[in-house]
Amino acid sequence: MASPLDFVYRDGGLHFPGLGLWMDPHRPVRSGEWVVVSHAHADHTARHSAVILTEPTRRLMRSRIPGARLEQVLGFGEALDHHTLEPSAGGTPFRLTLHPAGHVLGSAMARLEADGDSLLYTGDFKLRPGRSSERCEPVQARTLVMETTYGRPRYVFPPTEEVVAAVIRFCRESIESGTTPVLLAYSLGKGQEILAALQDSDLPIQLHPSSARMTGIYEELGWRFPRWSPLDPETARGHVVITPSTRPLLAAQPGLGPLRIASLSGWALDGRRNAAPESSCRFALSDHADFPDLLRFVEAVRPERVFTLHGFAAEFARHLRRRGIEALALGEANQLELVL
């Protein structure tokens, strides 16, 4: 039987034609329909004409995608009824709430309710508590649409405290040996997470301009970090440099001295997979859920059916089916098993 929460997977996101609503499409939506933006990473944002999002995501998105648009800001747990949207999202009544996803500051899962049915869309998320984001809060829904970047059993991240301790050791040993430690981290999210982790290390820190801009917005929103200064290749020796790219450093290397580069990514568990080619060390620090947390999340939501997307979506869906859970991967071929 058809539900008003039936959706189509299009342009990397979800489209609810009966509601006039989208979630995280990659291409701009200029049709007058509303778009839920789960967080401000580039692969989840575009130049939409009307967006629903949290205040931190609004601030971060504005810094990356300027221009005029309608913005409906929701606090976590605050209910939005369809009739309050102008222009109207569609003729079918629905209620929308946003809940912390734990991925980056302001990242939100979206829960839809309509005609007695419910759906939870996670966007990117993690269950492990972070130092620079709100803690994830799973909520129950009949249908779960979840991100599964690390949807293979091999992806089990080490304790965050151990990873941070190893990063701090790397930085101290580098400075003591006369090399400049460079930590490769996304300018939004990962950069602030490792910066916050250095709070008690007393290490001097410089930030790449894009990382500094994002960190400034975090600070305006009340988040606190250790003292840092903008990246200056002339004075970067003896500092920890946090940057999404080594290009400005490699160009200035003759004056900067030798660099020791480390990448921060969950893909560190795969050796050199997706690691920056110039990095000498890799640390398994991720802002996504690992495989055990993906399973724990499904258990917490207690859905009747699950749709997976991103990463190892088909493999994780197959794993859920083997556990007796109805599950399909979006945008991928699904190999259904026969139970004899």
Buried (B, 14 or more C-beta within 10 A) or exposed (E): EEBBBBBEBBBBBBBBBBBBBBBBBEEBBEEEBBBBBBBBBEEBBBEBBBBBBBBBBBBBBBBBBEEEBBBBBBEBEEEBEBEEBEEEBBEBEBEBBBBBBBBBBBBBBBBBBBEEBBBBBBBBBBBBEBBBBBEBBBEEBBBBBBBBBBBBBEBEBBEBEEBBEBBBEBBBEBBEEEBBBBBBBBBBBBBBBBBBBBEEBEBBBBBBEBBBBBBEBBEEEEBEBBEBEEBEBEEBBBBBBBBBEBEBBEEBBEEBEEBBBBBBBBBBBBEEEEBBEEBBBBBBBBBBBBBBBBBBBBEBBEBEBBBBBBBBBBBBBBBBBEEEBEBBBBEBEBEEEEEE
